[in-house]
Amino acid sequence: MQARSFCRLILLAIALGQTVVAIADESRLAVTGTAKVEERPDIMEVAANVSASGRMSGDALKKFRANRRRGIEAITKLKIKGLEVKGAGMSIVSGALAQQMRNRFGNMQQGGDGESIFNETLTFIIPEINRLTDEQVQDLAAKILDAAKDAGLALGPPNDQNPYVYNYNSYRPQVVYFRVSNIEAVRQRALDLAAKDARARADQMADRLKLKLGKALQVRDATRSTFVNRQVPNTGETSFSESSTTLHDLTIEATLSVDYEILK
């Protein structure tokens, strides 16, 4: 490699306590910028299941509607500011198929194999929990759970297994979830910080190479995963973005690969 040539140069440098990788050729300098943003969840969601069964479908449906109304009224009476209730939609299960599944896996407990079973997952959404202390959020969650249980609701989403296929991953014991409502805005903040980090690293590398940089020629979002603990109830909604079963700040990561123009 000749000293005056701009053939591929791979430079490793220690900057701000991190290893920076920069690649330069005759026309551009490529760097990677990273950033992390921590955001406290502002939404708490409590999942509960309402159901009713009976040999006569009409009777089971009446029970289901009464159980559903009683459960929602119990939570509404708590007078929680901004409370929203979302239903995932009613499903109807054959008791005979459910009994077949129990028999298939050795559970000989007899159920109503001639019954129709009506089910729905209700999600109670409580906004602005970021304005509360952890203790206040815990007290609020306990109050909702107690009211739901007293009203006859089953806590947590149902086990939505296919009657013929056992799926261990479909079992979800979680009841309460925490999430950030405007996750896209947080991602954009992380990307903005990653862009600034990329420019700072590029300037540092340019100084070492005695180069003058121009505009960004290409920017690629190289973020692999913004959040790992992503366990959400199957409510049929697509609004769940990043959700956690524990109350803590969510970390949103961003990685940008940027190619900068090298000016002659």
PyMOL commands that set and color helices and strands:
alter all, ss='L'
color gray80, all
select helices_A, chain A and resi 57-76+95-104+129-131+134-150+168-170+183-209
alter helices_A, ss='H'
color red, helices_A
select strands_A, chain A and resi 9-15+18-24+28-39+43-54+84-87+91-94+116-127+154-155+176-179+212-221+243-244+250-263
alter strands_A, ss='S'
color yellow, strands_A
deselect
rebuild
show_as cartoon
